[in-house]
Amino acid sequence: MSTRHKWTYTTFGLAMSLTGILITNRSERQVIPEAPKTVESDKAAAPTPAKPASTSYRPTCEDMDRQADRAECLYFKTLPSDSIRAAQMINDHYAEQSPELHYWIRDGVSESQRAGLDVRDGPCGRYVLARSRLTTPPDSRLETDEIVEVESSGNVLRRWPVPESRFLGMMGDEVLIAYGLGDRKDLALAVATDGRYRVVPVGRYLQAELKKLSECPRYKGFGDSAFAVCSIIREPQSVIRYLIWEGPCT
């Protein structure tokens, strides 16, 4: 589990399908030690909801603070169990109203330059919610994470702009990420290199194998990021593709 406490993570997790790409200054994105768990913020920390003794406790839709989060949570409960039908319904929903995505705030954007952005405080830094039909930033002050494919020499082949998420694999030329969608493990977000995205059933796809950075071509684009990881995709005819990305804040 990431250092985002379970309450915040679950709220976004359930609503992220139609709610989420984290907007945070990369310089504010940091590894938070396990103890003590503190978050610097100019806002008072929200009280932690009391939890039953059962370890299986999970917040309900009614537990969520934001009306938009509650609405999205309830929406997902109305979806059919069939993954193909559920994916189509969500995509139709997206067509009517873009989901809120989470982006990072670019380095160098001062507090006074953040006017009009929905900046919020989170356990791993500040983030912004913005509605967009593409994963590419809708505002020049924002940026998003990337999944980068490199050659064995380290040269960049292609990039995919993605919200902070977990890379699952590939379906054609789209990357598949575990990004919100409530509790639907049978669904994933497919993202193209131009930022177009859609919800797809998790059927047969090329699964990503997580590797150590030292096992992959050297890529300097993420600098000394503590979040950088490498995955490989094994194509037919023994073709191996290398993809470098930054994992969720942990």
Buried (B, 14 or more C-beta within 10 A) or exposed (E): EBBBBBBBBBBBBBBBBBBBBBBBBBEBBBEBEEEEEEBEEEEEEEEEEEEEEEEEEEBEBEBBEBEBBBBBBBBBEEBEEEBEEBBBBBEEBBEEEBBBBBBBBBEEBEEEEBEEBEBBBBBBBBBBBBEBBBBBBBBEBBBBBBBBBBEEEBEEEEEBBBBBBBBBBBBEEBBBBBBBBBEBEBBBBBBBBEBEBBBBBBEEBBEBEEBEEEEBBEBEBBEEEEBBBBBBBEEEEEEEBBBBBBBBBE
